[in-house]
Amino acid sequence: MKRLWIIVFWIGVFTYLIVVSGFISSRQNTRICERINVAITDSLYNRFVSQDDIMDMLLETHFDLLGYPMGAINTRELEHMLRSEPFIKRAEIYKTVNGALNTDIEQRRPILRVINRQGESYYIDNEGVMLPLSDKFTSRTLVANGHISEPFIAGSARSVFEAGEQSARRDRVILDLYELALFISGSELWSAQIAQIYVNNKYEFELIPRVGAHVIILGDASDYEKKFRKLEALYFYGLNNKGWNNYEIINLKYENQVVCTKR
């Protein structure tokens, strides 16, 4: 008998929740959209889009928002529209019972600015997506130039993984640049020290530091983490004692050694 009452009790609770949920949903669907709230979660770091930009995108393409029933608003369609903007990584829109349409935006985070051989310039973000430059904001990132053939194709959400699929060494340059930039941007030391990557005519990488009048020859991208560990050891145990401007070239290409050329 006790078990029967427990079963009846929980059936009653579930029925109540379903009825209340349906009532709230029905009430929310007929509620008029009174305001749109926009939150850009990473606006301290990037300013490719503003709250006003998001409001304009929503209202210019969908007139039936403010003053219209919440049930008539297709949030998935709005999210898809916002994500078509190249600098928007994530867009989440949800309705509230008090008539507000909340919009949460996360921007893409560039880690590299590429200047190719044709003089085209574009960003690569931390997920490998190639982005155009912005008229509104310039991201302070690592710069790569030199013998880079990869073009930027406007209107496409192309990634370095698609671009680097071919086996020719020159076609892998953009993928190697992304991996190097991701590593450098993720290091407090190297993001502060390395300002530029130059791709020479052998499709090898040369690093230009912010501190010190030297060029760092990295060679190809193989074992790059090991090469950076050798460079770190040289900085802390060598250049700190002998001076940062005594060498013209620091060559990391060779296995288990660092070759330095004096001025």
Stockholm file with secondary structure:
# STOCKHOLM 1.0

chainA/1-263         MKRLWIIVFWIGVFTYLIVVSGFISSRQNTRICERINVAITDSLYNRFVSQDDIMDMLLETHFDLLGYPMGAINTRELEHMLRSEPFIKRAEIYKTVNGALNTDIEQRRPILRVINRQGESYYIDNEGVMLPLSDKFTSRTLVANGHISEPFIAGSARSVFEAGEQSARRDRVILDLYELALFISGSELWSAQIAQIYVNNKYEFELIPRVGAHVIILGDASDYEKKFRKLEALYFYGLNNKGWNNYEIINLKYENQVVCTKR
#=GR chainA/1-263 SS CHHHHHHHHHHHHHHHHHHHHHHHHHHHHHSBCCEEEEEETTTTTCCSSCHHHHHHHHHHHCCSSTTSBGGGCCHHHHHHHHHTSTTEEEEEEEECTTSEEEEEEEECCEEEEEECTTSCEEEEETTSBEECCCSSCCCCCEEEEESCCCCCCTTCCCBHHHHTCSCSGGGGHHHHHHHHHHHHHTCHHHHHHEEEEEECTTSCEEEEESSSSCEEEEESSTTHHHHHHHHHHHIIIIIHHHCTTSEEEEECCSTTCCEEEEC
#=GC SS_cons         CHHHHHHHHHHHHHHHHHHHHHHHHHHHHHSBCCEEEEEETTTTTCCSSCHHHHHHHHHHHCCSSTTSBGGGCCHHHHHHHHHTSTTEEEEEEEECTTSEEEEEEEECCEEEEEECTTSCEEEEETTSBEECCCSSCCCCCEEEEESCCCCCCTTCCCBHHHHTCSCSGGGGHHHHHHHHHHHHHTCHHHHHHEEEEEECTTSCEEEEESSSSCEEEEESSTTHHHHHHHHHHHIIIIIHHHCTTSEEEEECCSTTCCEEEEC
//
